[in-house]
């Protein structure tokens, strides 16, 4: 398991089992994410509008 995932598990942000990852605390994950996440979110919102649900 990567150090990043392990650290997020220790903070109770993620949970893993049998090759799966579940987000336990989405707000904490957003706060820990770099500015790249915001750029990707803007891309999905602006360029791919209507393709994905708004709550992603």
C-alpha positions as CSV (number, residue, x, y, z in Angstrom):
1,X,0.0,0.0,0.0
2,X,1.4,3.4,-0.8
3,X,2.4,5.8,1.9
4,X,-0.2,8.3,0.8
5,X,-3.1,5.8,1.1
6,X,-1.7,4.6,4.4
7,X,-1.5,8.2,5.7
8,X,-5.1,8.9,4.6
9,X,-6.3,5.7,6.3
10,X,-4.6,6.7,9.5
11,X,-6.5,10.0,9.4
12,X,-9.7,8.1,8.8
13,X,-10.2,9.8,5.4
14,X,-10.1,6.5,3.4
15,X,-10.9,2.9,4.0
16,X,-9.5,0.0,2.0
17,X,-10.4,-3.6,1.6
18,X,-9.7,-6.3,-1.0
19,X,-8.3,-3.9,-3.5
20,X,-11.0,-1.3,-3.1
21,X,-10.9,2.2,-1.7
22,X,-13.8,4.0,-0.1
23,X,-13.8,7.7,0.9
24,X,-14.9,8.0,4.5
25,X,-14.5,11.8,4.8
26,X,-14.9,13.7,1.5
27,X,-14.4,17.1,3.1
28,X,-11.1,16.1,4.7
29,X,-10.0,14.7,1.4
30,X,-10.8,17.9,-0.4
31,X,-8.9,19.9,2.2
32,X,-5.8,17.7,1.7
33,X,-6.0,17.8,-2.1
34,X,-3.6,20.0,-4.1
35,X,-4.8,22.7,-6.5
36,X,-4.7,20.1,-9.3
37,X,-8.0,18.7,-7.9
38,X,-9.7,22.1,-8.4
39,X,-8.4,22.3,-11.9
40,X,-9.7,18.9,-12.8
41,X,-13.1,19.7,-11.2
42,X,-13.4,22.9,-13.3
43,X,-12.6,20.9,-16.4
44,X,-15.3,18.3,-15.7
45,X,-17.8,21.1,-14.9
46,X,-17.0,23.3,-17.8
47,X,-15.9,21.0,-20.7
48,X,-17.9,17.9,-19.9
49,X,-21.0,19.7,-18.6
50,X,-24.0,17.3,-18.8
51,X,-22.0,14.2,-19.2
52,X,-21.5,13.5,-15.5
53,X,-23.8,14.1,-12.6
54,X,-23.4,17.5,-10.8
55,X,-22.5,16.0,-7.4
56,X,-19.2,14.3,-8.6
